[in-house]
């Protein structure tokens, strides 16, 4: 797109003092962008205009020789001291009638440049006393202010880049311990879930208690840490992305305005190297974190894979707690005591036909037996499938009857008296022992269970070995 007249005049005004400051360039570029001119086009035009301006002089500027700095008359086209031809063309000044915010900014910059020029008493290059009436140092030939941008702006840029580098170096580096402690609530929640999974897929019932404890701890930590500060990872991320943005910004500024400054370029290279170092560390940290997460996820599966199978665990538990299994699976047939299968009080109403089964109940045996120790279990005596048959006679007090079982050995001596009473288990249904007593007909298969219990397996074995007959009383 062609450069507009406004941009041409603004550039001419900015170069009037033969100095192009950063603010002046920035103002011209912004004005060009508003008109649809690309940034690269306007910067190229500004650079070309600057080079042409540094090669051209007005008659007013030629009152000192640009080569030796000697005063020369305005009517002369040649320096009478060094012989330099003063034939540079005049610079157009048609920009004086331009107004607007951009022109005001540029004119303020020109005024600052003029003030800086008046304040210089020594040559910025060699330090020799500098004659204020000249623009050229008579000792080294340094031309005052003939540069692309002011030295102050370059120093500010270099200082800003160095500050950004120092800030990135001083940025907090999150260690594994810091991240671990910051996320301890989430980690505990994960382990709670892991133990719960182990309980579900492996049958380790004790793990559900561990899972519940970890879950409760995680919940308490989560509730008490509502106002905790930003994550150390988040703080480090903010510093890293801020450094990326700053490096890109300073790179564009250097390429556009100070491309020939070696110090700025070197600092940018240092900045890029520091960013690359942090980026590499971030990649390493994330790889370690990913490996850790995968390792944690694999723990339940590995444990389950190497853990004994259900059949193997059952066999191991059977071998470890053989007595418990033997007593829980024990059964023995009991015979009715001859001529006394039912005590006198009930003999008119019921009779006991057939055998009954002696067994033992393990209290809470519905839990996983492998999680229970033999010395923490209790046992009850049980008599099952005892067939009660009505004699045909009714009992008017059937609702007050509570049938019991008495055990005898082969010598008709009492057995398990320390476990009495062994009472009938009441079933709340239409077919129960009260009906056969009340109506004098039918039969009922009754189950009996001792009210007392014992922890002594040896005592149970004695009962199992000696019990032979039973009586209803």
N, C-alpha and C positions, 0 to 999 in steps of 0.2 A: 504494500500500500504506500502511495507517495507521502512524503513528509509534508505536513501542513504548514502554512505560513506562520501559524501561532507557535509551533514547535521551533521553527527556524528562528523566529524573533526571540523566543525565550532562551534558546541556546546562545544566540549572539549576545544577549544581555549578560548571561552567565559568564561568557568568555571575555567580556569587556575588560576585566582586570587581568586577563591572561591566567586566571586560576579557576579550576573547576573543583568545587567542594562536593562532598558526599551529599549534602542536603540539596545542592543545586541539581545534581544528577537525578536524585530521587524525585525531586519536584517535576523535572522535565519528563521523566519516564511515566509518572502517574498521569500527567496531563496527556501524554501520547496514548496511554492505555484507554483513557476515556474516549478518545477519538477513534479507537479501533486499531491503532498502530501496534504491531507486536513489539514485545520488549527487546527482542534481538535486533529488530530494524532500527529502533530509536537509539539503542546503545551504539550500534555501528555508526549511525549518523553523528552522534555526539563525539565519538572517538575521532572520526575523520575531521570534524569541525575543529576539535581541539588541536590536532596536529597542524592544520592549516593556520589556526590562530597563532600558534607559537612561532610560525615562520613569517608572520606579517606584522607590520607596525603602523601606527598612525604618526603623523608629524609631531603630535604632542609627546608621544612616547619616545621619539628620536632626539629629544633634547639631550639625552645621554647616549653615547655609543653603546650598542648592545654587546660589543666585543671587548672594549677596554674600559667603558664606563666614563670616558671623558665627556665634558660638556661640549656640545657643538651647536652652532647657530641653526635656527629652524629653516633658514633659507638654503642651507647646504645639503647636498645629497651624498657627501662623502666625509668621513671622519678625518679631520686634519692631523690627528695624532697617530692613528694606526692604519689609515687608508681604507677602512671597511666601507664598501659601497652601501649607501642607505637607500636602496631602491625598492624596498618592500611596498606592496600596494596598500592603499587606505582601506580601513575596515568600515563597512557600511554601518550607519547608525540610524537606520529607519525604525529601530525598535523603541524609540523614546516615547512614542505615543501609545504604546501598549500598556494596558492596565489590567487589574485583576489580582486575585490572591496569589497565583503562581509568581507573577512579576514582583509583587511586594516581597515574597520570600527570597527571591533571587537577589533583589537589590539590598536586602538586609545582609545577605551573605557577602555581597561585594563590599559593603561598608565594613564588615568584620575583617575582611582581607586587607583593606586599606589601613585599618587600625593596627593590624598585626605588622604590616609593612613599616609603619611609622615607629613601632615599638622596637624594631630590630636595630641594634647598635653594633652587633658583631656578625660576621659571616657565619651562617649556619653550617657551612661545610668545613672551612679551615680555621675559624675563630678569629680572623684578623679584624681590626677595627673597620667597620663598614660605613662608608660615606652615605648619609641619608639622601644625598642629591642624586645618587646613582642607583641603577637596578642591577649592576654587575660588580662583583668583587674584583678589585684591581690586582689582587694577589693570586687568586686561583681561578678567576673567570666564572665563578658560580653566579647563575642568573636567578635573581630573587623571584620566588613565587612561580617560576615557570615549571610547573609539574601538574600531573593529572588531577590530583586531589591534595588537600592539605595534609601535612605531616601529622597533625593532631589526630585526624581521622584514622590514619594507619596505625598509630600507637594505640588508639582506643580499641581497634579491631584486634590487634595482637594481645592486648591486655584481656579482652573479653574471651578470646579463645583459650588463653592460659587459665583464666578463672574457671571456665567450663571444664577443662582437663582436671584441674585440682578438685573441683566439685565431684566429678565422676570417680576419681581415685578415693575420695573421702566418703563416697556413698556406702551405706551399710551393706555388708555381705551376709546374707542369711545363712547361718550354720544349720546343720541337721538338727541339733539339739533345740535351737530356737524355734524352728518350724515344728518340731515334734511337740514341744510344750505348748505352742500356740494352738495346735490342732489336737490336743490330748483328748478333748471330748469326742471328736469325730473318730479318733483311733480306738477309743474305748467302745464306742458304738459298733465299730467294725468287728472287734474281737467278740463282742456280745453276739453279733449276728453269726460269726464263725462258729462259736460254741453251740449256738442254737442249731445250725446246720449239721454239726457233728452229732448232736442229739437226735436229729430227725433221720439222718441217713445211716447212722452207725449204731443207734440204740444205746448210746452212753447216757443213761438217764441222769447221772450226777451232773452232767454238763449244763443242764437247764438251770441249775442253781447258780453256777458260775456266770452263765449268760444273764440271768436276772440281776445279779449283783453289779456286773459291768454296765448293764443298761441303766440301772438306777444311778450309778456314779456318773455316767455320761450325761444323764438328764440333769442332775444337780449342777454339774460344771457348766452345762449349756445355759441354765437359768441364771447362774451367778456371774457369767461372763458376757452379759448382754452389752455392756458399755466398754468392752475392751478395745484397745487401740487397733490401728490398722495392722494388717498382717505384715511381718518382716519381708515376705516375698512381694507383697503389693508395693511396699515402700521401695524396694530394690527395682521392681519393674518400672515404677514411675520415674526413677532417676535414669534408668537405662533408655527408656523411650524419649525422655527429655533430652538426653545426650544425642540421640539419633537426629532429633529435630534441630538441635543447635548446630550440629555438624553440617547438616544439609543447608541451613540458613547461612552459616559463615562461609561455606564453600561457594554458594551462589554469589555472595557479596564479594569474596576475593576474586572469583573469576571475572566478575563484571567490572570491578573498580580497581583491584590491586593485583592483577594477574602477574605483574612483573616483580612483586615483592617476595624475595626468597624466604624471609623470616616467617611471613604469614603462611606460605606454602608448607614450610617445614613444621610449623605448629599444627597445621591441619593434618599433616601426615602422622604426627605424634598423637593427635586426637583420635584419628581413625584407628591407629594401633591399639590405643587404650580401649576403644569401643570393641574392637575385635577380641581383645583379651577377655573383657567382661562377657561378650557373646559366647565365647568358647566355654567359659566357666558355667554360664547358664545352660548351655547344651549338655555339659557334663552332669550338672545337678539334675537336670530333667531326666537324663538317662538313668542315673542312680535311683531317682524317685520312681520311674517307671518299673525298673527292675524290682524295687522294694514292694511296690503295689502288686506286681505279678507274683512275687514270692509269697506275700501275705495271702493272696487269693488261692495260691496253690497249697497252702498249709493244710486246710481241711481235707482236700483231696488226697494229699500224700499220706496223711495220717490214716485216712480211711483205707487207702490202697494197701498200706503195710500192716494195718490192724488185722487181727484174726477175723475170719469169717464168722457169721452168726453160729454156724454149727461148731466151729472150733472153740468159740467163746463158751458156748453151752457145755461142751465137753470139758473145757478147762475149769469152768465153775462147778461142774458136777464133781470133778476130781478134788477140787479145793474144798467144797462144802458137801461132801458125800453124805454125811449124816442128815443134813437138811433135806436133800433130795430123797433119801431113803424114807424118812419119816413122812414127807409130804406125799409120797407115792405108795405108802404102806396101806394094805387092806387085808382083812382076815375074816373068815366066816365064823359067826357065833351061833351056837345052838340054843334053843329055849331050854331052860332048866327043867329037867324031867319032873313032872307032877307039881311044878311050881313056876310055870312060865308067866303067870299073872298073879299078883298078890291078892289075898283074900278080899280086900275091899273092892277090887274091880273084876274079880273072877266071875261074878254073876252077870256081868254086862259085856265083857269082851274076852277074846282069847287071842293068843299070839301064835300064829301059824308060820312055820318055815324059819329059815335062817335069817339072821341080820348080818350087817357088815360093819366090822370095827375099822375105824380110820382115825387120822389125826389132822386137825386143822392147824395150819401155820398162820398165825395172826399177821395180817397185811401181806400175805403171800401173793396178792395180785400185783405187787410191784415187781421190778426186775430182781430176781433172786440173787443175781450176781452182785447187786449193790447192797445186800443185807448180810451181816455177819451172824454166824451161828449163835454167838452168845448174846445177841441183841434181839433174838426172836423168842416169841412165846408160842406155846402149843396148847391145843384143847383136844379132849377126847370126844370122838364122834361115833355115833351108832346110826347107820343108815338102813333104809329099806326094810323097816320092821313092819310086818303085815299084821294090822289089828283088824279082827273080824268080830262083828256083833254077835252076841248069843241069842238075840231076839228080845231081850228084856230091856225096858227103858230105864233111864236114870234121870230122875227129876232135877238133880243138882248138877247136870252136865257142865253148866257154865262156870262152876267153881272148881272143876277138876283140872289138875295139872299133872299129866303123866310124866313119870321118870323111869330111868333104866338103872338096874343094879347089875354089876358084873361079878362073875364067879370064875374060879379056876377049875381044873379038872377034879379037884378034891372037894369041890363045893365050898370053898373058902372065899370070903369077900376079896375083891380086887379093886384097886384104884379108889379106895375110900377117901384119899386126900383130894380127889378131883370132883367129889360129889357136891351138889346135885347135878346129875346128867339129865336135863329136862328136854321135853319134846319141843321142837321148833314149831311155833304157831304160824299157820298159813291162813291168811284172811281170804278165803275163797269158799265156794259152795261145797267143796268136798274136803271136810276136815273131821277130826276125831270127835268134836262135840256133837256132830249130827248122828253118828252111829250110836253115841250114848243116849242122845235125846229121843231118837225115833226107834231105836232098837233094831236097826237093820243096816246092811252095807258093810263095807270094809275101808280101811285107810292105811296107806303106806306112810309111816311116820319116820321122821329123822330126829335124832336126839343129839344134843351138844352140851358139854359140861360148861358150867358158869365160871369155874375157876380155870386158871391156866398155869403152866409151868415152863421154866426155861431149861429144865434138866432133861436133855435127850436120853440120858442113861435111864432115868425114871420111866420115860415113855417106852423104851425098849423092854423094860421089866413088865410093864402093863401089857404090851403087845405079846410078849412070850407067855404070860400066865393067863390071860383072859380066854375063857372057853365057853361059858354059858352066860345067859342074860335072863333077867326077870323084869317084868313091868310092874311098877308099884305106884 
